[in-house]
Amino acid sequence: MPGYSDAREAHLRRLRRIEGQIRGLQRMVDDDVYCIDVLTQVSAATRALQSFALELLSEHMAGCVVDAARNDPEEGAAKVKEAADAIARLVKS
């Protein structure tokens, strides 16, 4: 079971809000809104996604990684590497 299962509904609400931000961006481009205003909203949507990703990563570390490390050191090491790789992808984006 994924580590975010307990907060699934909260995560879905948050993603729907982000989806609304993206739709708002589409409307802004459709309405020929000033570039800087669109970029400001892009920045807000990007931060919202990054914040969601960090929360999900935190839940993954506290749940999946900790459980794997308790059950099997090799599996724990694999989960730590997997999380480190995910962090590297987040930092690059």
C-alpha positions, 0 to 999 in steps of 0.5 A: 500500500502506498505511503500516501494512502491515508491522505489520498483525499487531501492529495486529490483535492490539492491536485484538483486545485493545481489542475485549476491553476493550469486551466487558469493558465490556459485561459490567460493565454487564450485571453492574451494576458500580459506575459509577466502575469502568465509567468507569475502564475506559472511560477505559482503552479510550479511551486504548488507541484513542488510542494506536493512532490515534497509532501509525497516524498516525505510520506514515502520516506516515513512509510515505504522506506522505513518499513522496507528498512525494518523488514529487510536491509537490502530492500531498505537500501534499495528504497533509499536509493530510489528516494535519492534518485527521486530527490535528484530528479526534483532538484533538477526540475 
